[in-house]
Structure formats: C-alpha cells, structure tokens
C-alpha cells in the first residue's frame, strides 16, 4: 500500500487533512479525538 492509497482511504473514511508540514500529512477526524500522521515519500 502506498501513501497515496492510504491517504485516499483516510479521506473516504471521514478523515480531513489537517496540515502538511514538509512530507508527512496530518489528518484529523471531527468525530474522533487525536490525529493520524501519514508519511509521504
């Protein structure tokens, strides 16, 4: 699974892009606490 595949699935599951700081993409979900960091090569 590539980071693009994971990013696509995260968005379909309701996670929203929070910020992109360099290469890692940070996702937030309005219904769940916390964040998820997806490394992007």
C-alpha angles and dihedrals in degrees: 000000000000126000089251090057091049092047091051092050092047091055092048089052092056101264114140126209107257102181143328112224106181109308104340117086117215119208130195129193118209091212098047132053122244136022137271121220117208115194112225118199 
